[in-house]
């Protein structure tokens, strides 16, 4: 059985992020998928102080788990006060979730993320 939970900054999180080569900085929000041991970490950050940036999901996991992690991060962001969510890539995966191209990446208002597909 696996769980996905937010971990706070600390030695254990720093160690997991280093092992998974995650782009984690202090004040980022980190969500860890654990199945016996930490297998993946998803990172949300502030972008230019005005947007939520989904930095990525790090770890060698099946694409179904990667999708679940990404959707979990986006669901978390969708429950914030209205704010733009950004990814620094252009990808049809995010387009299906409602993102549109902007400034070399993709963005969506957090209240307009489409989870139904």
C-alpha positions as a printed NumPy array, in Angstrom:
array([[  0.   ,   0.   ,   0.   ],
       [  1.372,   3.411,  -0.899],
       [  0.718,   6.865,   0.499],
       [  1.341,  10.379,  -0.772],
       [  1.932,  12.92 ,   1.974],
       [  3.456,  16.336,   2.28 ],
       [  6.804,  16.298,   4.04 ],
       [  8.23 ,  19.344,   5.775],
       [ 11.784,  20.592,   5.313],
       [ 14.214,  18.479,   7.298],
       [ 17.132,  16.082,   7.056],
       [ 14.994,  13.13 ,   5.908],
       [ 13.362,  15.169,   3.114],
       [ 16.734,  16.599,   2.057],
       [ 18.131,  13.051,   1.87 ],
       [ 15.199,  11.749,  -0.197],
       [ 15.372,  14.721,  -2.593],
       [ 19.104,  14.272,  -3.041],
       [ 18.706,  10.525,  -3.724],
       [ 15.921,  11.171,  -6.281],
       [ 17.713,  14.173,  -7.851],
       [ 14.726,  16.4  ,  -7.042],
       [ 14.918,  20.136,  -7.643],
       [ 14.021,  21.047,  -4.033],
       [ 14.748,  24.33 ,  -2.297],
       [ 13.796,  25.567,   1.142],
       [ 10.185,  26.873,   1.171],
       [  9.121,  24.537,  -1.666],
       [  6.233,  22.152,  -0.944],
       [  7.285,  18.5  ,  -1.228],
       [  4.889,  15.554,  -1.537],
       [  6.425,  12.1  ,  -1.144],
       [  5.094,   8.788,  -2.463],
       [  6.004,   6.061,   0.011],
       [  5.566,   2.337,  -0.467],
       [  7.73 ,   0.871,   2.254],
       [ 10.316,   3.509,   1.389],
       [ 10.166,   6.879,  -0.397],
       [  9.902,   6.171,  -4.129],
       [  9.08 ,   9.58 ,  -5.6  ],
       [  8.752,  13.219,  -4.655],
       [  6.684,  15.954,  -6.304],
       [  7.702,  19.582,  -5.857],
       [  5.597,  22.76 ,  -5.929],
       [  7.27 ,  26.155,  -5.714],
       [  6.528,  29.836,  -6.136],
       [  7.331,  31.255,  -9.567],
       [  8.291,  34.917,  -9.635],
       [  6.345,  35.274,  -6.395],
       [  2.979,  35.262,  -8.166],
       [  2.426,  31.752,  -9.537],
       [  2.624,  28.16 ,  -8.344],
       [  5.246,  26.219, -10.281],
       [  4.946,  22.461, -10.59 ],
       [  8.672,  21.731, -10.758],
       [  8.165,  18.044, -11.404],
       [  7.797,  14.535, -10.099],
       [ 11.141,  12.883,  -9.386],
       [ 11.851,   9.186,  -9.013],
       [ 11.936,   6.036, -11.097],
       [  8.235,   5.153, -10.999],
       [  5.652,   3.758, -13.422],
       [  3.844,   6.378, -15.548],
       [  0.554,   5.59 , -13.76 ],
       [  2.131,   6.583, -10.44 ],
       [  3.711,   9.658, -12.062],
       [  0.242,  10.686, -13.314],
       [ -1.226,  10.128,  -9.84 ],
       [  1.531,  12.214,  -8.244],
       [  1.071,  15.023, -10.776],
       [ -2.693,  15.044, -10.298],
       [ -2.232,  15.055,  -6.517],
       [ -0.009,  18.122,  -6.754],
       [ -2.472,  19.85 ,  -9.071],
       [ -5.394,  18.964,  -6.802],
       [ -3.515,  20.516,  -3.887],
       [ -2.912,  23.657,  -5.975],
       [ -6.562,  23.744,  -7.085],
       [ -7.627,  24.208,  -3.469],
       [ -5.545,  27.354,  -2.954],
       [ -6.891,  30.861,  -3.367],
       [ -7.125,  31.674,  -7.09 ],
       [ -3.632,  31.597,  -8.574],
       [ -1.937,  30.629, -11.83 ],
       [ -0.249,  27.221, -11.96 ],
       [  2.756,  26.876, -14.271],
       [  4.943,  24.126, -15.695],
       [  8.184,  25.015, -17.445],
       [  7.569,  22.739, -20.414],
       [  5.11 ,  22.365, -23.268],
       [  3.462,  18.949, -23.266],
       [  0.151,  17.472, -24.428],
       [ -0.247,  15.847, -20.997],
       [ -0.689,  19.292, -19.421],
       [ -2.774,  20.571, -22.343],
       [ -5.353,  17.857, -21.526],
       [ -5.487,  19.213, -17.964],
       [ -6.384,  22.685, -19.24 ],
       [ -2.935,  24.294, -19.502],
       [ -2.141,  26.613, -22.412],
       [  1.231,  27.718, -23.741],
       [  2.727,  30.844, -22.232],
       [  6.282,  32.213, -22.065],
       [  8.042,  28.954, -22.956],
       [  5.936,  26.813, -20.624],
       [  2.278,  26.211, -19.888],
       [ -0.141,  27.817, -17.43 ],
       [ -3.675,  27.438, -16.109],
       [ -5.772,  29.164, -13.466],
       [ -5.911,  26.74 , -10.534],
       [ -9.723,  26.846, -10.516],
       [ -9.817,  25.752, -14.186],
       [ -7.711,  22.567, -13.99 ],
       [ -9.554,  19.727, -15.749],
       [ -9.246,  16.398, -13.947],
       [-11.939,  14.502, -15.859],
       [ -9.787,  12.956, -18.62 ]])
